[in-house]
Every structure is written in structure tokens, then in C-alpha cells.
Amino acid sequence: MAWTELRRIIEEYRISDGPFALATLVKTSGSTYRQVGARMLITCDGRYFGRLSAGCVEEEIAELAQNVILTGKPVIWSCDLRSRFACDGAIHVLVEPLERPNAFVEALSRMAGDRKSLLVKTNYRLTDPDSGTRLAESWETDNPEAFIQEIQPPIRLMLFGDYADAEAVAQIAKFLGWQVEFALDAPLLLSGDARTACVVMSHHLGRDTVAVRNALQGGFGYVGLLGPRRRKNLLLRGMISEGCVLDSISTLHSPAGLDIGSESPEEIALAVVAEIQAVLMGRKGGRLRDRKEPIHQVKEPLLCNELRS
């Protein structure tokens, strides 16, 4: 799930007393808008947060959820999208009661701070005593009506620079639900993780040189440098002359961004953020019409895995 949706679920859970219902997409067939593991939180007054489709079924599920909240009994709701909405697929949704405190949502709310992935088991065999959404300790399950989902922390973006183009990158990243931080001192770029991107864009060659050197050694999932190729080469020659030997230098994305004809700060920001998304998702950033594999068949890093028996 996108963190824009997860943040809304967490926020509503925090500010409302409940009770709620949690709807989870547990099984699909054919082509569907959302994949297994998508969730939405429904309140007792019919409001919902998160989506399970392009907007076709949410209101119907929210209405069904009112009885789940009232009775405390989970249900499975199925919909053939082909006959009802001319979409090429079908979905099955688990709607279960949820009250505070809930271990799953509480763990979600801590993820942005501790930066640790979360394993969640969803068992949609309603006759089982442990049916529903639970935290999991491993990927193991022998239940064909259960799946393990890995939810990773939100993408974290560290921006080294404070000009208008950096602010444009920050705005788009925040819209996507990313964690955005401005680093004005190069020593702050000494450590990251596979879900953290760093973009160096201070427009000061000396400061950028130190920042790139630190970032390449910091374990970031993406390191980008704004500016033309000539500037990158000048920066790298300066690093080498200082005795820096960086095995990871080939991982530097410079000029940062995808080739979409950007000129304005906002267009440049769009190109940079799109490249970060592609790199962290293990994609090439090409046109979807040229992709041979299914659109949602993502490779590492994975946001959601389904184990099938």
C-alpha cells in the first residue's frame, strides 16, 4: 500500500475512538486496479480511508462494514468486476471489526520512526480462531487462505540544498507520502538505508563534493546529483585527486532524473522523484506500453508478497 493511504488510516485511528472495520483485499483474479494486501479503514459513521479499487466498490464496502462493526462478526465480500464494471477481474475482500488498541495499526504508526519493516498475516478463513489481520514473526504459513504481507517503511528523502528546485522536489515527495528531510550539513549524510534516497543539489561544488562522498558511503538506496554531466565529472575528478576510492561510484545517478524534457524547477522535481521511485522499486523507468511483464509484478524491493500453497 502507498503511504499516503496508510497515513490517513493511522491518523483516523489516532483521532477517533472507534469502533472501526478493516477491509482487506485478500484474493484477486484477472486484472484488478489494486493488489492483494490493499486495505481501507471504515468508521462507524460510514467514512473510509484507503481504497480497494478505482472508486467503484468503496461505498458498498463501507455500508457492509456497518453491520460488521455492529455485530463484531467478520465477512467475506466478493465482486465480479467484469459483469458489474466491465473490468477484467474479480476481487474478494475480508471485512473485519477493529477496535482500539489494535496491534497492527499501532505497529504501523511506529514505522516511520523506527524504519523497520512489518510482517502481517491475514487469515481469511473465517472458521479459524485466529482469522483476521495479525502481526507475524516469519514468512511461514501452511494455510491456503492466508497470506503474509511485508509492509516497508515510507521512502525517506534527504535533500542536500535549500534552493527553489529542492523545495519543488520536497513538495512532490511529500504528496507521495515520503518522509522528507533537508540536510544542510554534509556530515548528516553519513547513514541511510535501502528505502532512503539522497539528492545533492546545493549548487556549490565544494559542498556537493563532500555531500556526494558521504552519501555514496552511507548505504542509501539512491544517491543523485543535480546538474550537467560536465559538473559531475569535475566533482568526481576532485574526489579522486583527494585520494577517494569509491567502489560505489557507478551507483551515482547524475544527472539526476528521467529524460522527460524538464526545464522548470517543478518539471525537474518530477523527473528526479520519478527516477527515485523507479530505482527503489527495481524498475527501469520506461514506458508502460513497452513493458513485457505484468505491470504489478514487481521485483525487489517488494512491498507486498503473497505466499501461495
C-alpha positions as CSV (number, residue, x, y, z in Angstrom):
1,M,0.0,0.0,0.0
2,A,1.0,3.6,-0.6
3,W,2.0,5.5,2.5
4,T,-0.4,8.3,1.5
5,E,-3.2,5.8,2.3
6,L,-1.5,4.3,5.4
7,R,-1.0,7.7,6.9
8,R,-4.7,8.5,6.5
9,I,-5.6,5.2,8.2
10,I,-3.2,5.9,11.1
11,E,-4.4,9.5,11.5
12,E,-8.1,8.5,11.7
13,Y,-7.3,5.7,14.1
14,R,-5.5,8.1,16.3
15,I,-8.2,10.8,16.4
16,S,-11.3,8.6,16.6
17,D,-12.4,6.4,19.4
18,G,-13.8,3.7,17.1
19,P,-15.0,1.1,16.7
20,F,-13.9,0.6,13.1
21,A,-13.9,-2.1,10.4
22,L,-10.8,-3.0,8.4
23,A,-11.4,-4.1,4.8
24,T,-8.5,-6.1,3.2
25,L,-8.2,-7.2,-0.4
26,V,-7.4,-10.9,0.1
27,K,-7.8,-12.5,-3.3
28,T,-7.9,-11.4,-6.9
29,S,-8.4,-13.0,-10.3
30,G,-7.8,-11.4,-13.7
31,S,-6.7,-7.8,-13.9
32,T,-7.6,-5.6,-10.9
33,Y,-6.8,-2.0,-10.0
34,R,-5.4,-2.9,-6.6
35,Q,-3.4,-5.9,-5.5
36,V,-3.7,-8.3,-2.5
37,G,-2.9,-6.5,0.7
38,A,-4.6,-3.2,-0.1
39,R,-6.7,-2.0,2.9
40,M,-9.2,0.5,4.0
41,L,-10.4,1.6,7.4
42,I,-14.1,2.3,7.8
43,T,-15.6,4.3,10.7
44,C,-19.0,3.7,12.4
45,D,-20.4,6.7,10.5
46,G,-19.5,5.3,7.1
47,R,-16.4,7.3,6.3
48,Y,-13.5,5.3,4.8
49,F,-9.8,5.8,4.4
50,G,-7.7,3.9,1.8
51,R,-9.0,2.3,-1.4
52,L,-9.5,-1.2,-2.8
53,S,-10.4,-0.1,-6.3
54,A,-10.5,2.9,-8.6
55,G,-13.5,4.1,-6.6
56,C,-16.1,1.6,-7.8
57,V,-16.8,-0.5,-4.6
58,E,-15.7,1.5,-1.6
59,E,-19.1,2.9,-0.7
60,E,-20.7,-0.5,-0.9
61,I,-18.0,-2.0,1.3
62,A,-18.3,0.9,3.8
63,E,-22.1,0.2,4.0
64,L,-21.5,-3.5,4.5
65,A,-18.9,-2.7,7.2
66,Q,-21.6,-1.0,9.4
67,N,-23.1,-4.4,10.2
68,V,-19.6,-5.9,10.8
69,I,-19.0,-3.1,13.3
70,L,-22.4,-3.6,14.9
71,T,-22.2,-7.4,15.2
72,G,-18.4,-7.9,15.6
73,K,-18.5,-10.7,13.0
74,P,-16.2,-10.6,10.0
75,V,-17.4,-11.4,6.5
76,I,-16.0,-12.1,3.1
77,W,-17.4,-9.8,0.3
78,S,-16.8,-10.9,-3.3
79,C,-17.4,-8.9,-6.5
80,D,-17.1,-9.9,-10.2
81,L,-15.9,-6.6,-11.7
82,R,-16.3,-8.0,-15.2
83,S,-20.1,-8.2,-15.0
84,R,-20.6,-5.0,-12.9
85,F,-18.0,-2.6,-14.1
86,A,-16.6,-4.1,-17.3
87,C,-13.2,-4.5,-15.7
88,D,-11.2,-7.7,-16.4
89,G,-11.1,-9.2,-12.9
90,A,-12.7,-10.2,-9.6
91,I,-11.9,-9.4,-6.0
92,H,-12.5,-10.9,-2.6
93,V,-12.4,-8.7,0.5
94,L,-12.2,-9.5,4.2
95,V,-14.2,-7.1,6.3
96,E,-13.3,-7.5,10.0
97,P,-14.1,-5.5,13.2
98,L,-11.3,-3.4,14.6
99,E,-11.2,-1.7,18.0
100,R,-8.5,0.3,19.8
101,P,-5.9,-0.7,20.8
102,N,-5.0,-2.7,17.7
103,A,-1.5,-4.2,17.5
104,F,-1.4,-3.9,13.7
105,V,-2.3,-0.2,13.4
106,E,-0.2,0.6,16.5
107,A,2.8,-1.0,14.8
108,L,2.1,0.9,11.6
109,S,2.2,4.2,13.4
110,R,5.7,3.4,14.7
111,M,7.2,2.5,11.4
112,A,8.1,6.0,10.2
113,G,10.3,6.4,13.3
114,D,11.9,3.0,13.7
115,R,12.4,2.4,9.9
116,K,11.7,-1.3,10.3
117,S,9.6,-3.5,8.0
118,L,6.5,-5.1,9.3
119,L,5.2,-8.6,8.6
120,V,1.5,-9.0,8.7
121,K,-0.5,-12.2,8.4
122,T,-4.1,-12.0,7.1
123,N,-6.1,-15.2,7.5
124,Y,-9.4,-15.0,5.7
125,R,-10.7,-18.5,6.6
126,L,-13.4,-17.2,9.0
127,T,-13.8,-20.6,10.8
128,D,-10.3,-20.3,12.2
129,P,-9.9,-18.9,15.7
130,D,-7.0,-16.7,14.6
131,S,-8.8,-15.3,11.4
132,G,-8.2,-11.7,10.6
133,T,-5.2,-9.4,10.5
134,R,-2.4,-10.2,12.9
135,L,1.3,-9.3,13.2
136,A,3.6,-12.1,12.0
137,E,7.1,-13.1,13.1
138,S,8.0,-15.1,10.0
139,W,7.0,-15.8,6.4
140,E,5.8,-19.3,7.3
141,T,2.2,-20.3,6.7
142,D,0.6,-23.5,5.5
143,N,-2.9,-22.1,5.2
144,P,-4.0,-21.6,1.6
145,E,-6.5,-19.0,2.8
146,A,-3.8,-16.8,4.4
147,F,-1.0,-14.6,3.1
148,I,1.9,-12.8,4.6
149,Q,2.4,-9.2,3.7
150,E,5.6,-7.2,4.2
151,I,5.0,-3.5,4.7
152,Q,8.1,-1.5,4.4
153,P,8.7,2.0,6.0
154,P,7.9,5.0,3.9
155,I,10.5,6.2,1.4
156,R,12.8,8.7,3.2
157,L,14.2,11.5,1.1
158,M,17.2,13.6,2.2
159,L,17.8,16.8,0.3
160,F,21.2,18.5,0.4
161,G,20.3,22.0,-0.7
162,D,17.8,24.8,0.1
163,Y,17.0,26.4,-3.3
164,A,13.7,26.6,-5.1
165,D,14.4,23.3,-7.0
166,A,14.9,21.5,-3.7
167,E,11.6,22.8,-2.4
168,A,9.9,21.6,-5.5
169,V,11.3,18.1,-5.0
170,A,10.2,18.2,-1.4
171,Q,6.6,19.1,-2.3
172,I,6.1,16.3,-4.8
173,A,7.8,13.8,-2.4
174,K,5.5,14.9,0.5
175,F,2.5,14.5,-1.8
176,L,3.5,10.8,-2.3
177,G,3.7,10.3,1.5
178,W,7.5,10.2,1.6
179,Q,9.5,11.4,4.7
180,V,11.4,14.5,3.6
181,E,14.3,16.0,5.4
182,F,16.7,18.8,4.5
183,A,20.3,18.2,5.3
184,L,22.3,21.5,5.3
185,D,25.5,19.8,6.7
186,A,27.3,17.1,4.7
187,P,28.1,15.0,7.9
188,L,24.3,14.4,8.2
189,L,24.6,12.2,5.1
190,L,26.7,9.5,6.7
191,S,24.0,6.9,7.1
192,G,20.9,5.7,5.3
193,D,19.1,2.6,4.3
194,A,17.7,0.8,1.3
195,R,14.5,2.9,1.5
196,T,16.3,6.2,1.8
197,A,17.2,8.4,-1.1
198,C,19.6,11.3,-1.1
199,V,19.7,14.1,-3.7
200,V,22.6,16.5,-3.6
201,M,21.6,19.9,-5.1
202,S,23.2,22.8,-3.2
203,H,24.8,24.2,-6.4
204,H,28.1,24.7,-4.6
205,L,30.8,22.5,-6.0
206,G,32.8,22.1,-2.8
207,R,29.8,21.4,-0.6
208,D,28.4,19.0,-3.1
209,T,31.6,17.1,-3.4
210,V,31.7,16.4,0.4
211,A,28.0,15.5,0.3
212,V,28.3,13.1,-2.6
213,R,31.3,11.4,-1.0
214,N,29.5,10.9,2.3
215,A,26.3,9.8,0.6
216,L,28.0,7.1,-1.5
217,Q,29.4,5.6,1.6
218,G,26.2,5.9,3.6
219,G,24.2,2.9,2.5
220,F,21.5,4.9,0.7
221,G,19.2,3.1,-1.8
222,Y,19.6,6.0,-4.2
223,V,22.1,8.9,-4.5
224,G,21.5,11.6,-7.1
225,L,23.4,14.7,-8.1
226,L,21.7,17.5,-9.8
227,G,23.4,19.3,-12.7
228,P,25.0,18.6,-16.1
229,R,27.4,15.7,-16.8
230,R,30.4,18.1,-17.1
231,R,29.8,19.2,-13.5
232,K,29.6,15.6,-12.3
233,N,32.9,14.8,-14.0
234,L,34.6,17.8,-12.4
235,L,33.3,16.8,-9.0
236,L,34.5,13.2,-9.4
237,R,37.9,14.3,-10.5
238,G,38.2,16.4,-7.4
239,M,37.2,13.5,-5.2
240,I,39.8,11.2,-6.9
241,S,42.5,13.9,-6.5
242,E,41.8,13.9,-2.8
243,G,42.5,10.2,-2.7
244,C,39.0,8.9,-2.6
245,V,38.5,5.4,-3.9
246,L,34.8,4.6,-4.1
247,D,33.6,1.2,-5.3
248,S,30.1,2.5,-5.4
249,I,30.7,5.5,-7.6
250,S,28.9,3.8,-10.5
251,T,25.7,3.9,-8.5
252,L,25.7,7.7,-8.6
253,H,22.7,9.0,-10.6
254,S,23.9,12.1,-12.3
255,P,22.5,14.0,-14.0
256,A,19.7,13.0,-11.6
257,G,16.2,12.4,-13.1
258,L,14.5,10.8,-16.0
259,D,14.6,12.2,-19.5
260,I,11.2,13.9,-19.8
261,G,12.3,17.3,-21.2
262,S,12.3,19.2,-17.8
263,E,13.2,22.8,-17.6
264,S,11.4,24.5,-14.7
265,P,12.1,23.5,-11.0
266,E,8.8,21.7,-10.9
267,E,9.5,19.7,-14.0
268,I,13.0,18.8,-12.8
269,A,11.5,17.7,-9.5
270,L,9.0,15.5,-11.3
271,A,11.9,13.8,-13.2
272,V,14.0,13.3,-10.1
273,V,11.2,11.9,-8.0
274,A,10.1,9.6,-10.8
275,E,13.7,8.2,-11.1
276,I,13.9,7.6,-7.3
277,Q,10.6,5.7,-7.4
278,A,11.8,3.6,-10.3
279,V,15.2,2.8,-8.7
280,L,13.8,1.9,-5.3
281,M,11.1,-0.3,-6.9
282,G,13.7,-2.1,-9.1
283,R,12.2,-0.6,-12.3
284,K,13.9,0.9,-15.4
285,G,11.6,3.9,-15.7
286,G,10.5,3.2,-19.2
287,R,7.1,3.5,-20.9
288,L,4.4,1.0,-19.6
289,R,3.3,0.3,-23.1
290,D,6.8,-1.2,-23.8
291,R,6.8,-3.4,-20.7
292,K,6.5,-7.1,-21.5
293,E,5.8,-8.3,-17.9
294,P,2.6,-7.5,-16.0
295,I,2.5,-4.0,-14.5
296,H,2.1,-5.2,-10.9
297,Q,4.7,-8.0,-11.0
298,V,7.2,-6.0,-9.0
299,K,10.7,-7.2,-8.1
300,E,12.8,-6.5,-5.1
301,P,12.3,-4.4,-3.0
302,L,8.8,-5.8,-2.5
303,L,6.0,-4.0,-0.7
304,C,3.7,-7.0,-0.6
305,N,4.3,-10.7,-1.1
306,E,1.6,-13.4,-1.3
307,L,2.6,-16.9,-0.4
308,R,0.5,-19.5,-2.3
309,S,0.4,-23.1,-1.4
